[in-house]
Amino acid sequence: MNSLSENIETIYDRIARAARRAGREPGDIRLIAVTKTVSVEMIRRAMEAGLRVFGENRVQEAQTKVNSDQLKVKGEKISWHLIGHLQRNKAKYAVRLFELIHSIDSDELAEEINSNAAKINKVQDVLIEVKLSPEETKHGVSPHRLNELSASVGLLKNLNLRGLMTVPPFFADPEDARPFFRELRDLRDRAEAMGFSLPELSMGMSNDFEVAIEEGATMVRVGSAIFGERK
Ligand SMILES: *Cc1c(COP(=O)(O)O)cnc(C)c1O
């Protein structure tokens, strides 16, 4: 088993090579280290190895980590992203915890986040999650409702819509995920042609982040390739 810092170095290297293959700048891709089920001690070590952006998929789990004294280092700002599905009744916590919420998938959720952000005078950065996979377990708005949802999110004063996110099905061969990443980018390009601004594409995980970068990802969400397999 490799050390954490070796894993991280390897991921950065693979990100850089995938970016160059696609004629992109490595610095244009942000690594979000996915820390669900990962201990605070391990996250602290990841910070010491240079990571600053962490992704969690549950509000409650994130809360203990965000508030942990072990992760408060003088002069170092770390940021937390919510990458998992958000229930409306957790929106009031989410706006306090997360710099970016990747998983807006309905008008109702957008409105709930907006009103809770307003209460703390925050403009909350968000992404819309698009469901491109037929699997029951996947969340997101369907592609034909994307422009409608983008328009209504755009009207909410305490939300700042930054882009799109998707989770394709798991494939043993990452090439099989490519059409899903391409579809998200195409949807973004078409929405931008209609006047929306959606610079960020959050797509790609441990098994397929290089393919996602080749297809335009600006954020990759990588967990097990950094921290090891989850139990
Ligand atoms: C768990 C998770 C990831 C990271 O998955 P790995 O395969 O461990 O890299 C990325 N995105 C979401 C939404 C997740 O829930």
Residues whose N, C-alpha, C, O or C-beta is under 5 A from the ligand:
A	BS01	LIG	V34 N57 I83 G84 M205 S206 N207 R221 V222 G223 S224 A225
